[in-house]
Amino acid sequence: MDARYLTTAELEAGLDAIRQAPADAGVLRLIVRRPQEHEREVVSEAQLDTAQGLVGDNWLARGSRLSEDGSAHPDMQLTIMNARAIALVAVEKDRWALAGDQLYVDMDLSQANLPPGTRLAIGSAVVEITAEPHNGCKLFAQRYGKDAVRFVNSPVGKQLRLRGLNAKVVEGGAVRVGDAVKKLIA
């Protein structure tokens, strides 16, 4: 079955639902490990580790073109996406994991709500939002359509962080689908 790509008008019609995501306390809706490039493993629970990120994910081994030496970028350890945004873009839940993010949360990920340095408690772990941008790319367009990548990379899309955000683990611990996601007050 071919995937259905939404038009710009259909995507923009979903903005109100995304904007209604909770600001201070949300829910972890999906966890995805990427054991190898282009592989996805949906799991119901995982360990977050300060050195490895999501245990079993390829972040550390994959490295980053943004690091001088090609090693894994410490501020890009985890990617977190708004569950309402991926539900809109992917159309079907079994296509969420294709986005390539590790954690999908029902929470307002906007820059105004979660500026860099903000910490989130997820399960028994704590992560910190980093300043590194997370933008839609060629692969995102292939998986969800050109209108979808333009939508997440638009000025409103960037303000709301519709493509998600980068984070790092500051306190390791277990996370499970259904866990509360709470914004911590500094």
N, C-alpha and C positions, 0 to 999 in steps of 0.2 A: 504494500500500500504506500503510495506516495504521500509525503508530508504536505500538509497544507500550510502555506505561508500567508500571514495576514497582511493586508494592505496598510499603508500609513494611516488612513482614516480609521480602520478597525483598531489599530494599535493605540492611536490617540484617544479613541472612545474608552479605552480601558484605564486611562490615567487616574480618574477619580477613585477607582477601587484600589489602585496602588497607593495613592495618597492617604487612604484610610488605614494603612498599616499602623499598628501600635508604635508609639514613640519610645516608651521606656521599658516595656516588658512584652516580649514576643515569644515565639515558639520555634524550635528547630524542626523543620519539616522534612528534610532529606540530607543524608550524608553520602558523599561519593568519593571513593578512592580512585586514584589514577595509577595503577601499578606499573603500566608502561605507556608510552606515548600512544594516544588515540584509544586507549582502553579505559573502560569505566566499570567500577564495581560498586553497586549500591549496597550499603550496609546499614543495619539498624543501630549499631553502636560502634564507637571507635575511641581510640586514645589520641589526645593531643599532647604533644611533647615539645618542650622549648627548643630542643636541638633538631628534631626531625619534622616538626609540623604535625600533620596528620599521619600517624604511624601506618606504614604500608603504602603511602602515596609516593610518587616519584619526584616530588619537589626537590629534594636534596640532590639526587642523582642527576636530574635533568639540567640543573644549573640555570643561568640567566644571561642573555645577551647584554643586560644592563649592568652587570658586574664587570669590573675591569679585568678580572682573571677568569670570567666565565662561570664562576661558582654560583651556587644558589643565592639569590638576593634575600637578605634577612628580613626586609620589609615586605616581601611578597610570598611569605611562607604559606598563607592561607588566602583563598578567595571566597568571599561570602556574597551570595546573591539574594535579592528580595524574592521570596516565594511567589508573591503576587505578580511580579514582573515576569518571572520565568513561566508561570502558568499561562500568562497572556501570550507571550512570544512563542512558546513551544506548542501551544494548543492542547497537546496530550501529555499526561504526566509521565508516561514512559519515555518521553523525549527530553525531560528536564536535564538529565545527566549529560547529554551531549554538549551542554554549555561549557563543561569542563571545570566548574567551580566545585569546591569540596563541601561547603555548607550552604544550605538554602533555608532562610529564616523568614518567618512572617513578622517583619519589623521594618520600621522606617529607617532606611539606610542613607537618607539624604545627607549632604554635607552640612546642612544647618543642624540636623539632629545629632550626627555623629562625626564631629570634626576629628582630624588626626589627633591621636593621644587619648581619645575616649576608650574606655575599657568596657568590655562586655563579659558577664559571667554566663557561661554556657555549660550546663551540667556542673561538673566539679572543676572545670577549667576556666581560665580567664584569658581573653585575647585582647589585643590592643589594635585599634584602627591606625593604619599608617598613611602617609601622605602620597604614596605611589599610586598613580591613577590606574584604573582597570577599564579598558576601553574595548568596544566591539571590534573585531578584526575580520579578516578574510574568511577564517574558519566559521566564525559566528554567522556570517552572511551565507555561507554554504549550507549551514545546518538550519537556519531560520529565515533566510531570505534577505534581500538587499534592503527592503523597507525596514526590517527589524534592526539591522545594524545602523541605519540612519536614525532610527527612533532612539536607540540607546545612546548614540553618540551626539544627539541634538543638544542644544543648550539646556533644555528642560531635562533631557535624559541624563546629562552629566550632573546637573544640580541634584536630581533625585537619586543619582547613582544606579540607574536602571540596569547597567551592565554588572553592577556589583562593586565591591571594594576589596582592597588588600588589607591583610592583618597579619599579626605575628602572635605566637603563643607566649604569654608571660608567666602563666602558671599552668603546668600540665595537669591533665585529668581526663576522666571519662566523659564522653558525650553520647547521648542517645536521642533518636528521633522521638519527638514529643517533649524533650527537655525545655524548660523555660530559658529564655534569653533575656538577661536583665542588664540595662545600662547602669554602670556603677558611677556613683557621684565621686568626683575626685576631691 
